Amino acid sequence: MYKDELDTKKIGEIIRVARKAQKLSQEDLAAISKTGRRVISELENGKETVEIGKVLCILNNLGIALNLVQNWKE
């Protein structure tokens, strides 16, 4: 396990902070992300089964970049 490893709770908190900083309600973010308010709520609460496509769409709409880094040797 890496020291800075993300988990669903950390991702949810990042999304909640960004949404509030942009003065968006869960309903607003759901509308621009073409999903439901329930998805936003579940994601912000760290639910592990939110679809990755929806997560990526929400991150993009908030202007959050997700960077993947290869941590193994080939």
C-alpha positions as CSV (number, residue, x, y, z in Angstrom):
1,M,0.0,0.0,0.0
2,Y,1.3,3.4,-0.9
3,K,1.4,6.3,1.6
4,D,-0.7,8.6,-0.6
5,E,-3.1,5.9,-1.9
6,L,-6.5,7.2,-2.6
7,D,-9.6,5.4,-1.4
8,T,-13.3,6.1,-2.0
9,K,-13.7,8.2,1.1
10,K,-10.8,10.5,0.2
11,I,-12.1,10.8,-3.4
12,G,-15.6,11.7,-2.0
13,E,-14.2,14.3,0.3
14,I,-12.2,15.9,-2.6
15,I,-15.4,16.0,-4.6
16,R,-17.4,17.5,-1.8
17,V,-14.9,20.2,-1.1
18,A,-14.6,21.1,-4.8
19,R,-18.4,21.1,-5.3
20,K,-18.9,23.4,-2.3
21,A,-16.0,25.7,-3.3
22,Q,-17.7,26.1,-6.7
23,K,-21.0,26.9,-4.9
24,L,-22.8,23.9,-6.5
25,S,-25.5,21.9,-4.9
26,Q,-25.5,18.2,-5.3
27,E,-28.5,18.7,-7.6
28,D,-26.5,21.2,-9.7
29,L,-23.5,18.8,-10.0
30,A,-25.8,15.9,-10.9
31,A,-27.5,18.0,-13.7
32,I,-24.2,19.0,-15.3
33,S,-22.8,15.5,-14.9
34,K,-26.0,13.9,-16.4
35,T,-26.5,11.7,-13.3
36,G,-28.7,11.7,-10.2
37,R,-28.3,13.5,-6.9
38,R,-28.1,10.1,-5.3
39,V,-25.0,9.2,-7.2
40,I,-23.3,12.5,-6.0
41,S,-24.4,11.7,-2.4
42,E,-23.1,8.1,-2.5
43,L,-19.8,9.2,-4.1
44,E,-19.3,12.0,-1.5
45,N,-20.0,9.4,1.2
46,G,-17.3,7.0,-0.1
47,K,-19.6,4.3,-1.6
48,E,-17.3,1.9,-3.3
49,T,-19.7,0.8,-6.1
50,V,-20.2,4.0,-7.9
51,E,-19.5,3.5,-11.6
52,I,-16.1,4.6,-12.7
53,G,-17.5,6.3,-15.8
54,K,-19.7,8.5,-13.6
55,V,-16.9,9.3,-11.3
56,L,-14.7,10.4,-14.2
57,C,-17.5,12.5,-15.6
58,I,-18.0,14.2,-12.2
59,L,-14.3,14.8,-11.7
60,N,-14.1,16.4,-15.2
61,N,-17.1,18.6,-14.5
62,L,-15.4,19.9,-11.3
63,G,-12.1,20.5,-13.1
64,I,-10.3,17.8,-11.1
65,A,-7.6,15.9,-12.9
66,L,-6.9,12.2,-12.1
67,N,-3.3,11.2,-12.7
68,L,-2.3,7.6,-12.9
69,V,1.3,6.7,-12.1
70,Q,2.9,3.4,-12.8
71,N,4.6,2.2,-9.6
72,W,5.9,-1.2,-10.6
73,K,9.0,-2.1,-12.5
74,E,8.7,-3.8,-15.9
